[in-house]
């Protein structure tokens, strides 16, 4: 269970955030060239994540800004954790991200979908925008 304020604060963060797509869907992972990104992947310009870089995002639909979930990751090799945002993602896209981020014995993740009380239109944008 999540605190509703968690989602409200994420919405406030997204209100003036610039999404920068650095790796389009289908592009190869820089360290694993045989592993393509399942969705557009990038960051929120001007933010800071736990690793000191900008907050990472997976974008389910072009131009999506609604936070539809988050992904908590753990990297045993780097000995760090991180939170990534899912923007305009369907349940199937969330499963694809989870499969992409799950590496046996070294890297794992948990996907936390936003509660269904936050409806999306067909563009992946919330009705609150």
Number of C-alpha atoms within 10 A of each C-alpha: 5 9 7 10 9 10 18 12 11 15 18 10 13 16 12 9 15 13 22 14 18 11 18 16 16 12 17 15 12 10 7 8 9 10 13 16 19 22 25 20 20 20 24 21 14 11 14 13 15 11 11 8 13 15 20 23 23 31 29 27 18 14 13 20 24 27 27 28 22 21 22 16 19 18 17 12 9 9 9 12 16 15 19 18 24 29 26 27 26 17 13 10 18 25 14 14 22 19 13 16 19 16 12 7 9 12 17 19 20 15 18 16 16 17 13 8 6 14 15 19 9 9 14 22 22 18 10 9 8
